[in-house]
């Protein structure tokens, strides 16, 4: 399980990394940090790319393609259904073992 500091550090270390996987705890710690930092003007723009990157890696962790994020943005007007689907997937546990997007990370998360 990744700590708050670890999640933030990984988010910045993998700023432009759209491949691989991110654990559920890494994703949610980054989202919390991003939400709080986004209250400061212009920081939200700085965090846009890493927010997309960690979202793609989170989808990879549950064996889904990152293109779902683009789909959700393009079809946001469909009563938020794509966004709700992404939120549901973000809460799902990680795939056990390796998948087509990479190896399972070391920490075990239920």
Order of alpha helices (4+ residues) and beta strands (2+ residues): alpha-alpha-alpha-alpha-alpha-alpha
